[in-house]
Amino acid sequence: MKKIINTNKSPAPIGPYNQAILKENMLFISGQIALDPISMKLNNETIEEETNQVMLNLKHILKEAKMDFSNVVKTSIFLSDMDLFKDVNDIYGKYVKYGNEPARETIAVKTLPMNVNVEISMIAII
């Protein structure tokens, strides 16, 4: 049995998907971009603001599932340009606890939804 996880504190899906799916003890979070959940407008003036909004969106989804970043076991980061890696990594690192970092990959892609610079998805375990 799977449970759909959605919260109004993160942006509503803009396609045929859910924010997250809880299956037994595993939470699969869809890729999040820097959409403000209230205005549904991008918060992407700087890469730091953009990454922070993405991480806040992920944080609220985790919270809705009664989890936090300490439950995350796998992160996938998609960047529009690998030159953004350091700035994204610096913001990302403020959310994950040192010594409890999840496994991760960072991939540069040609284009992301709404032409954003960063999209992040996660897998967490209760």
C-alpha positions in Angstrom: 0.0 0.0 0.0 1.3 3.5 -0.8 0.3 6.8 0.7 0.3 10.1 -1.2 2.1 12.9 0.7 1.2 16.5 -0.2 1.4 19.7 1.7 0.3 23.2 0.9 3.6 24.5 2.4 5.4 23.3 -0.7 4.3 24.0 -4.3 1.4 22.1 -5.8 2.5 19.7 -8.5 2.4 21.2 -12.0 1.9 17.9 -13.8 0.6 14.4 -13.3 2.6 13.5 -10.1 2.5 14.0 -6.4 5.0 15.8 -4.1 5.9 12.4 -2.5 4.9 8.8 -2.1 5.3 6.9 1.2 5.7 3.2 0.6 6.1 1.2 3.8 9.0 2.9 5.5 10.3 4.7 2.4 9.5 8.2 1.2 10.1 9.1 -2.4 10.1 12.9 -3.0 9.6 14.2 -6.5 12.1 16.7 -7.8 11.5 20.1 -6.3 12.3 23.4 -8.0 12.3 27.0 -6.5 8.6 27.6 -6.8 7.2 29.6 -3.9 4.2 27.6 -2.6 1.9 30.6 -2.2 2.5 32.6 -5.3 3.7 29.7 -7.5 6.3 32.0 -8.9 10.0 31.2 -9.1 12.2 32.4 -6.3 15.4 32.4 -8.4 17.0 35.9 -8.3 20.3 34.2 -7.2 21.4 30.6 -7.1 21.5 30.8 -3.4 17.9 31.9 -3.1 16.9 29.3 -5.6 18.6 26.5 -3.8 17.3 27.7 -0.4 13.7 27.7 -1.8 14.2 24.1 -3.1 15.5 22.9 0.3 12.6 24.6 2.1 10.1 22.9 -0.2 11.8 19.5 0.5 11.9 20.3 4.3 8.1 20.9 4.3 7.4 17.7 2.4 9.6 15.7 4.8 7.8 17.3 7.8 4.4 16.4 6.3 5.6 12.8 6.3 6.8 13.2 10.0 10.5 13.2 8.9 13.4 15.6 8.5 16.7 15.7 6.6 18.2 13.1 9.0 15.9 10.5 7.4 17.2 11.2 3.9 19.3 8.4 2.5 19.6 9.5 -1.1 19.6 12.8 -2.9 19.7 13.6 -6.6 20.7 17.1 -7.6 20.2 18.3 -11.1 22.0 21.5 -12.3 21.7 23.5 -15.4 25.5 24.1 -15.2 28.1 22.4 -13.2 29.7 25.8 -12.5 26.8 26.3 -9.9 28.0 23.2 -7.9 29.8 25.1 -5.2 27.0 27.6 -4.4 24.4 24.9 -4.5 26.5 22.6 -2.3 27.1 25.4 0.2 23.3 25.9 0.7 22.5 22.2 0.6 25.1 21.6 3.3 23.3 23.9 5.7 20.3 21.6 5.7 22.0 18.2 6.2 23.7 17.4 9.4 27.5 16.8 9.2 28.2 13.1 9.8 24.7 12.1 8.7 24.8 13.2 5.0 22.9 11.0 2.5 24.3 9.4 -0.5 24.2 11.8 -3.4 24.8 12.4 -7.0 25.0 15.7 -8.9 24.2 15.8 -12.6 24.4 18.6 -15.1 21.5 18.5 -17.5 20.6 20.5 -20.6 17.3 21.9 -19.4 15.2 21.8 -16.2 11.5 22.5 -15.8 10.7 26.2 -16.1 14.4 26.8 -17.1 15.5 26.7 -13.4 19.1 26.1 -12.4 18.6 23.5 -9.8 16.1 20.6 -9.1 16.5 18.2 -6.1 14.8 14.9 -5.4 15.2 12.7 -2.3 14.5 9.3 -0.8 14.0 9.1 2.9 13.5 6.2 5.4 11.6 6.3 8.6 
